[in-house]
Amino acid sequence: MIRFKSLGSGSTGNATVIQALCDGAPTHLLVDCGLGIRELDKRLGAAGMLAEQIDAIFITHEHADHIGCAQRLALRERIPVYMSEGTYAALRQPDFGGLLRLAADGQEFAVRGLQVRPFTVPHDAREPLQLTCTDGDARLGLLTDLGHVSTHVQQELAACGTLLLECNHDEAMLEAGSYPWFLKKRVGGEWGHLANSAAAALAQTLLAAGRLRQVVAAHLSEQNNTPELAHAALLAALGSAAEIHIADGRSGSGWLTA
């Protein structure tokens, strides 16, 4: 069984805990670590966890709201850290004390009872990766921080029953909002962030493939989106065929079963 919980999702900091229960022994993977270490400890505690229970950390890319306290946490608790070679280079090769593990597109690795498969996405970072993971039964996909859905992304997610999915902005809100022109162009561009409409289209395609049953809208912009708009877009695409949840920027989500 796979359970997961967003500890926070958005420009204020991103972190998601994935728990796999295999033969009664839990495995915990922390995806991104974009919070201060005290705040991360606080949110883990609220989730009923301690940092020492984390078996591995996976960093999707080098932006501050995803990397956060990863180095400090890893060194304090002696936790292996997975990231791409490009992400590591973009971070100027910090010292992880022998805990660094390089990840790459399509190269699967195991964290105890959890099989993890990274894949590349189109985003304005050095070598960004997102991932799917499975315990041999359920398959969970995490997809945030991308400007458009490539064929490769769609193929990697085809077998997922549950998807934590970026619904970053409503296109009309972004266009009418206060962001300067260059930032609007970056966010709404092919290498920026996923609009509600694009996220809904992907969810609808995956639903038609017959496996998707649950979507968690994530990485919502506080300035250019609302939970109501994200939910409405997904509801129009999925109807009652899949559960829809919203991850709050500051408090994340509850524990959900994939």
TORKOL-4160 file (C-alpha; in steps of 0.2 Angstrom, whole numbers, padded with zeros to 4 digits, m for minus):
258
<pt num="1" X="0000" Y="0000" Z="0000"/>
<pt num="2" X="0006" Y="0018" Z="m0004"/>
<pt num="3" X="0001" Y="0033" Z="0006"/>
<pt num="4" X="0006" Y="0050" Z="0003"/>
<pt num="5" X="0005" Y="0068" Z="0010"/>
<pt num="6" X="0009" Y="0085" Z="0003"/>
<pt num="7" X="0017" Y="0095" Z="0017"/>
<pt num="8" X="0016" Y="0111" Z="0006"/>
<pt num="9" X="0015" Y="0114" Z="m0012"/>
<pt num="10" X="0018" Y="0131" Z="m0020"/>
<pt num="11" X="0030" Y="0145" Z="m0021"/>
<pt num="12" X="0032" Y="0146" Z="m0002"/>
<pt num="13" X="0039" Y="0128" Z="m0002"/>
<pt num="14" X="0036" Y="0111" Z="m0009"/>
<pt num="15" X="0038" Y="0094" Z="0000"/>
<pt num="16" X="0029" Y="0078" Z="m0001"/>
<pt num="17" X="0030" Y="0062" Z="0009"/>
<pt num="18" X="0027" Y="0045" Z="0001"/>
<pt num="19" X="0025" Y="0030" Z="0012"/>
<pt num="20" X="0025" Y="0012" Z="0006"/>
<pt num="21" X="0020" Y="m0002" Z="0018"/>
<pt num="22" X="0028" Y="m0019" Z="0012"/>
<pt num="23" X="0027" Y="m0033" Z="0024"/>
<pt num="24" X="0022" Y="m0022" Z="0038"/>
<pt num="25" X="0038" Y="m0011" Z="0037"/>
<pt num="26" X="0036" Y="0007" Z="0031"/>
<pt num="27" X="0047" Y="0015" Z="0019"/>
<pt num="28" X="0047" Y="0034" Z="0017"/>
<pt num="29" X="0053" Y="0045" Z="0003"/>
<pt num="30" X="0053" Y="0064" Z="0004"/>
<pt num="31" X="0051" Y="0072" Z="m0013"/>
<pt num="32" X="0058" Y="0090" Z="m0012"/>
<pt num="33" X="0063" Y="0099" Z="0003"/>
<pt num="34" X="0058" Y="0117" Z="0000"/>
<pt num="35" X="0056" Y="0122" Z="0018"/>
<pt num="36" X="0067" Y="0128" Z="0032"/>
<pt num="37" X="0072" Y="0114" Z="0043"/>
<pt num="38" X="0062" Y="0120" Z="0058"/>
<pt num="39" X="0046" Y="0121" Z="0047"/>
<pt num="40" X="0049" Y="0104" Z="0039"/>
<pt num="41" X="0052" Y="0096" Z="0056"/>
<pt num="42" X="0036" Y="0105" Z="0062"/>
<pt num="43" X="0026" Y="0099" Z="0047"/>
<pt num="44" X="0032" Y="0081" Z="0048"/>
<pt num="45" X="0027" Y="0081" Z="0067"/>
<pt num="46" X="0010" Y="0086" Z="0062"/>
<pt num="47" X="0010" Y="0072" Z="0050"/>
<pt num="48" X="0014" Y="0060" Z="0064"/>
<pt num="49" X="0032" Y="0058" Z="0058"/>
<pt num="50" X="0050" Y="0061" Z="0063"/>
<pt num="51" X="0064" Y="0066" Z="0051"/>
<pt num="52" X="0074" Y="0051" Z="0056"/>
<pt num="53" X="0060" Y="0040" Z="0048"/>
<pt num="54" X="0064" Y="0047" Z="0030"/>
<pt num="55" X="0074" Y="0034" Z="0020"/>
<pt num="56" X="0078" Y="0045" Z="0005"/>
<pt num="57" X="0076" Y="0062" Z="m0002"/>
<pt num="58" X="0072" Y="0065" Z="m0020"/>
<pt num="59" X="0075" Y="0083" Z="m0027"/>
<pt num="60" X="0066" Y="0087" Z="m0043"/>
<pt num="61" X="0076" Y="0102" Z="m0048"/>
<pt num="62" X="0087" Y="0116" Z="m0041"/>
<pt num="63" X="0074" Y="0130" Z="m0038"/>
<pt num="64" X="0074" Y="0137" Z="m0020"/>
<pt num="65" X="0056" Y="0131" Z="m0016"/>
<pt num="66" X="0061" Y="0113" Z="m0020"/>
<pt num="67" X="0079" Y="0112" Z="m0013"/>
<pt num="68" X="0076" Y="0121" Z="0003"/>
<pt num="69" X="0085" Y="0113" Z="0018"/>
<pt num="70" X="0089" Y="0097" Z="0009"/>
<pt num="71" X="0108" Y="0097" Z="0012"/>
<pt num="72" X="0106" Y="0101" Z="0030"/>
<pt num="73" X="0093" Y="0088" Z="0033"/>
<pt num="74" X="0102" Y="0075" Z="0024"/>
<pt num="75" X="0118" Y="0078" Z="0034"/>
<pt num="76" X="0109" Y="0079" Z="0050"/>
<pt num="77" X="0100" Y="0063" Z="0048"/>
<pt num="78" X="0112" Y="0054" Z="0036"/>
<pt num="79" X="0099" Y="0052" Z="0022"/>
<pt num="80" X="0103" Y="0048" Z="0004"/>
<pt num="81" X="0099" Y="0062" Z="m0008"/>
<pt num="82" X="0094" Y="0058" Z="m0026"/>
<pt num="83" X="0094" Y="0072" Z="m0040"/>
<pt num="84" X="0100" Y="0073" Z="m0058"/>
<pt num="85" X="0118" Y="0077" Z="m0062"/>
<pt num="86" X="0111" Y="0094" Z="m0070"/>
<pt num="87" X="0103" Y="0099" Z="m0054"/>
<pt num="88" X="0118" Y="0095" Z="m0044"/>
<pt num="89" X="0129" Y="0106" Z="m0056"/>
<pt num="90" X="0116" Y="0120" Z="m0055"/>
<pt num="91" X="0118" Y="0119" Z="m0036"/>
<pt num="92" X="0137" Y="0121" Z="m0038"/>
<pt num="93" X="0140" Y="0104" Z="m0032"/>
<pt num="94" X="0137" Y="0105" Z="m0013"/>
<pt num="95" X="0145" Y="0093" Z="m0001"/>
<pt num="96" X="0132" Y="0079" Z="0004"/>
<pt num="97" X="0145" Y="0069" Z="0014"/>
<pt num="98" X="0144" Y="0054" Z="0002"/>
<pt num="99" X="0125" Y="0054" Z="0003"/>
<pt num="100" X="0122" Y="0060" Z="m0015"/>
<pt num="101" X="0115" Y="0048" Z="m0028"/>
<pt num="102" X="0113" Y="0053" Z="m0046"/>
<pt num="103" X="0097" Y="0050" Z="m0054"/>
<pt num="104" X="0092" Y="0051" Z="m0073"/>
<pt num="105" X="0078" Y="0049" Z="m0085"/>
<pt num="106" X="0071" Y="0032" Z="m0085"/>
<pt num="107" X="0084" Y="0024" Z="m0073"/>
<pt num="108" X="0074" Y="0016" Z="m0060"/>
<pt num="109" X="0080" Y="0014" Z="m0042"/>
<pt num="110" X="0073" Y="0006" Z="m0026"/>
<pt num="111" X="0071" Y="0014" Z="m0009"/>
<pt num="112" X="0068" Y="m0002" Z="0001"/>
<pt num="113" X="0050" Y="m0007" Z="m0004"/>
<pt num="114" X="0047" Y="0007" Z="m0016"/>
<pt num="115" X="0052" Y="0007" Z="m0034"/>
<pt num="116" X="0055" Y="0024" Z="m0041"/>
<pt num="117" X="0056" Y="0030" Z="m0059"/>
<pt num="118" X="0062" Y="0047" Z="m0063"/>
<pt num="119" X="0058" Y="0056" Z="m0080"/>
<pt num="120" X="0062" Y="0072" Z="m0088"/>
<pt num="121" X="0050" Y="0087" Z="m0090"/>
<pt num="122" X="0050" Y="0103" Z="m0099"/>
<pt num="123" X="0054" Y="0116" Z="m0086"/>
<pt num="124" X="0067" Y="0131" Z="m0085"/>
<pt num="125" X="0079" Y="0121" Z="m0074"/>
<pt num="126" X="0096" Y="0113" Z="m0078"/>
<pt num="127" X="0089" Y="0094" Z="m0078"/>
<pt num="128" X="0073" Y="0093" Z="m0070"/>
<pt num="129" X="0065" Y="0077" Z="m0065"/>
<pt num="130" X="0048" Y="0071" Z="m0059"/>
<pt num="131" X="0044" Y="0053" Z="m0054"/>
<pt num="132" X="0032" Y="0039" Z="m0053"/>
<pt num="133" X="0033" Y="0026" Z="m0039"/>
<pt num="134" X="0026" Y="0009" Z="m0036"/>
<pt num="135" X="0025" Y="m0004" Z="m0022"/>
<pt num="136" X="0021" Y="m0017" Z="m0035"/>
<pt num="137" X="0003" Y="m0014" Z="m0034"/>
<pt num="138" X="m0002" Y="0005" Z="m0034"/>
<pt num="139" X="0007" Y="0017" Z="m0045"/>
<pt num="140" X="0008" Y="0036" Z="m0039"/>
<pt num="141" X="0014" Y="0050" Z="m0051"/>
<pt num="142" X="0021" Y="0067" Z="m0046"/>
<pt num="143" X="0020" Y="0080" Z="m0059"/>
<pt num="144" X="0024" Y="0099" Z="m0055"/>
<pt num="145" X="0035" Y="0112" Z="m0063"/>
<pt num="146" X="0033" Y="0110" Z="m0081"/>
<pt num="147" X="0027" Y="0122" Z="m0095"/>
<pt num="148" X="0018" Y="0109" Z="m0106"/>
<pt num="149" X="0014" Y="0090" Z="m0106"/>
<pt num="150" X="0026" Y="0082" Z="m0118"/>
<pt num="151" X="0023" Y="0065" Z="m0126"/>
<pt num="152" X="0036" Y="0058" Z="m0115"/>
<pt num="153" X="0028" Y="0064" Z="m0099"/>
<pt num="154" X="0011" Y="0057" Z="m0105"/>
<pt num="155" X="0019" Y="0040" Z="m0108"/>
<pt num="156" X="0028" Y="0040" Z="m0091"/>
<pt num="157" X="0011" Y="0043" Z="m0082"/>
<pt num="158" X="0000" Y="0031" Z="m0092"/>
<pt num="159" X="0000" Y="0018" Z="m0078"/>
<pt num="160" X="m0004" Y="0029" Z="m0064"/>
<pt num="161" X="m0019" Y="0027" Z="m0053"/>
<pt num="162" X="m0016" Y="0043" Z="m0043"/>
<pt num="163" X="m0008" Y="0059" Z="m0049"/>
<pt num="164" X="m0002" Y="0074" Z="m0039"/>
<pt num="165" X="m0003" Y="0086" Z="m0053"/>
<pt num="166" X="0002" Y="0104" Z="m0055"/>
<pt num="167" X="m0012" Y="0116" Z="m0058"/>
<pt num="168" X="m0002" Y="0132" Z="m0057"/>
<pt num="169" X="m0012" Y="0146" Z="m0065"/>
<pt num="170" X="m0028" Y="0151" Z="m0073"/>
<pt num="171" X="m0024" Y="0158" Z="m0089"/>
<pt num="172" X="m0036" Y="0173" Z="m0088"/>
<pt num="173" X="m0030" Y="0177" Z="m0071"/>
<pt num="174" X="m0012" Y="0177" Z="m0076"/>
<pt num="175" X="m0015" Y="0188" Z="m0091"/>
<pt num="176" X="m0025" Y="0201" Z="m0081"/>
<pt num="177" X="m0014" Y="0200" Z="m0065"/>
<pt num="178" X="0000" Y="0211" Z="m0059"/>
<pt num="179" X="0015" Y="0201" Z="m0064"/>
<pt num="180" X="0027" Y="0210" Z="m0076"/>
<pt num="181" X="0026" Y="0205" Z="m0094"/>
<pt num="182" X="0042" Y="0195" Z="m0093"/>
<pt num="183" X="0036" Y="0185" Z="m0078"/>
<pt num="184" X="0019" Y="0182" Z="m0086"/>
<pt num="185" X="0028" Y="0175" Z="m0102"/>
<pt num="186" X="0039" Y="0164" Z="m0091"/>
<pt num="187" X="0025" Y="0157" Z="m0081"/>
<pt num="188" X="0014" Y="0154" Z="m0095"/>
<pt num="189" X="0027" Y="0148" Z="m0108"/>
<pt num="190" X="0032" Y="0131" Z="m0114"/>
<pt num="191" X="0046" Y="0130" Z="m0100"/>
<pt num="192" X="0036" Y="0138" Z="m0086"/>
<pt num="193" X="0021" Y="0131" Z="m0076"/>
<pt num="194" X="0006" Y="0121" Z="m0081"/>
<pt num="195" X="m0011" Y="0130" Z="m0083"/>
<pt num="196" X="m0027" Y="0123" Z="m0076"/>
<pt num="197" X="m0033" Y="0119" Z="m0093"/>
<pt num="198" X="m0017" Y="0109" Z="m0098"/>
<pt num="199" X="m0018" Y="0100" Z="m0082"/>
<pt num="200" X="m0036" Y="0095" Z="m0085"/>
<pt num="201" X="m0033" Y="0090" Z="m0102"/>
<pt num="202" X="m0019" Y="0078" Z="m0096"/>
<pt num="203" X="m0030" Y="0071" Z="m0083"/>
<pt num="204" X="m0044" Y="0068" Z="m0095"/>
<pt num="205" X="m0032" Y="0059" Z="m0107"/>
<pt num="206" X="m0025" Y="0048" Z="m0093"/>
<pt num="207" X="m0043" Y="0044" Z="m0087"/>
<pt num="208" X="m0047" Y="0038" Z="m0104"/>
<pt num="209" X="m0033" Y="0026" Z="m0103"/>
<pt num="210" X="m0043" Y="0018" Z="m0090"/>
<pt num="211" X="m0032" Y="0019" Z="m0074"/>
<pt num="212" X="m0033" Y="0036" Z="m0066"/>
<pt num="213" X="m0044" Y="0037" Z="m0051"/>
<pt num="214" X="m0038" Y="0051" Z="m0040"/>
<pt num="215" X="m0030" Y="0068" Z="m0044"/>
<pt num="216" X="m0022" Y="0080" Z="m0031"/>
<pt num="217" X="m0021" Y="0098" Z="m0038"/>
<pt num="218" X="m0004" Y="0105" Z="m0033"/>
<pt num="219" X="0008" Y="0120" Z="m0035"/>
<pt num="220" X="m0007" Y="0132" Z="m0036"/>
<pt num="221" X="m0001" Y="0150" Z="m0038"/>
<pt num="222" X="m0007" Y="0162" Z="m0024"/>
<pt num="223" X="m0008" Y="0176" Z="m0036"/>
<pt num="224" X="m0015" Y="0168" Z="m0052"/>
<pt num="225" X="m0026" Y="0154" Z="m0047"/>
<pt num="226" X="m0039" Y="0149" Z="m0034"/>
<pt num="227" X="m0043" Y="0131" Z="m0027"/>
<pt num="228" X="m0061" Y="0134" Z="m0034"/>
<pt num="229" X="m0054" Y="0137" Z="m0052"/>
<pt num="230" X="m0042" Y="0122" Z="m0051"/>
<pt num="231" X="m0056" Y="0111" Z="m0045"/>
<pt num="232" X="m0068" Y="0117" Z="m0058"/>
<pt num="233" X="m0056" Y="0113" Z="m0072"/>
<pt num="234" X="m0053" Y="0096" Z="m0066"/>
<pt num="235" X="m0071" Y="0092" Z="m0062"/>
<pt num="236" X="m0076" Y="0097" Z="m0080"/>
<pt num="237" X="m0063" Y="0085" Z="m0087"/>
<pt num="238" X="m0065" Y="0070" Z="m0075"/>
<pt num="239" X="m0083" Y="0072" Z="m0069"/>
<pt num="240" X="m0087" Y="0059" Z="m0055"/>
<pt num="241" X="m0075" Y="0046" Z="m0063"/>
<pt num="242" X="m0060" Y="0051" Z="m0052"/>
<pt num="243" X="m0058" Y="0059" Z="m0034"/>
<pt num="244" X="m0051" Y="0077" Z="m0034"/>
<pt num="245" X="m0041" Y="0085" Z="m0020"/>
<pt num="246" X="m0032" Y="0101" Z="m0018"/>
<pt num="247" X="m0015" Y="0103" Z="m0010"/>
<pt num="248" X="m0014" Y="0119" Z="0000"/>
<pt num="249" X="0001" Y="0130" Z="m0003"/>
<pt num="250" X="0005" Y="0131" Z="0016"/>
<pt num="251" X="m0003" Y="0116" Z="0024"/>
<pt num="252" X="m0002" Y="0103" Z="0010"/>
<pt num="253" X="m0015" Y="0089" Z="0010"/>
<pt num="254" X="m0020" Y="0076" Z="0022"/>
<pt num="255" X="m0014" Y="0058" Z="0021"/>
<pt num="256" X="m0021" Y="0050" Z="0005"/>
<pt num="257" X="m0020" Y="0032" Z="m0001"/>
<pt num="258" X="m0014" Y="0029" Z="m0019"/>
